[in-house]
């Protein structure tokens, strides 16, 4: 884990509440590298109510309408199962 370690408690809370990690053939770690930074892919939509009691850094953003969480410090994302990647063209 790199500097996205502060996001692990959010993932842990979501997993404890019944969400799951999308399987990945190369790793069992929750965060995986990509060209844009680290990401964690969940199988179900994020239940943002679970995170209301978790202390968040002011650089961590809950983006409920797009079903993801991102940090503008480390550029890591937690993507819910309903998250749609933006189309590039």
N, C-alpha and C positions, 0 to 999 in steps of 0.2 A: 504494500500500500504506500502511496506517495502522500502528497499533501491533501488528498481528499478523505483522509481518515476521519475527519470531523462529521462526515455524512453517514458513516457506518451506523451510529445509533438510530438514525431515521430508517435505514433499511432494516435494522434489527426489529424496530417497533412494528414496521409493516409486515415483516415475516411472522412475527409473533401473533399478529392479528389475523393471519390466514392467507396472506399473499405468498407468492413463491417466485424464485428466480427463474428466468427463462434459461433452459439448459444451454450450455455452450460446450462444444467438443474439445476445446483446448484448456479450459480452466473451470474450477469450482468456485473461484473467488467471485464476490458479488460485483466488483468493478472490473471492467475490461477496457483495454486501451483501444482508441480509435484515432483517426487523423485529427479529429476535433478535440480530443481530450478523453478522459475516462468516463464511462457510462455504466449504469446498472440497469438491466432490463428486467422488469417484473412481468408476471403473466396476467395479473388482474389489474384493473384500474386502481389508482392510489386512493385510499380512504383518507382524505385530508383531515377528517375529524380526529383520527388517531394522533396526528402530529400537533394538535393544538396545545397539548401540555408539554411538548418537548421544547427545551430552550433552543432557539435558532440564532445563529450569527446574522448580523444585518446584511451580509453578502449572500445569504441563502434565500432563494426566492421560491415560493410555492405558486406554481402556475396551474391553478385548478382547471381552468377552461381548456388547457391543452394537455392535461394529465402528465405533468412532469415537474420535477424540482431541479433547480440548477444553482450553482454557486459561481458568482462572478469573480471569486478569488482564484479558485483552482480550475474553473471551467468544466467541472464534472457535472453529470446529470444523473438523475434517477428517473427512469421512464416507466410510467404505468402501462398496463396492457392496452389502454385506449389511446396512447400517444401515437400521433401520426407524424412521421418525418416530413419536413417541408420539401416540396418538389423543387428540384433544381433544373434549370432549363437553359 
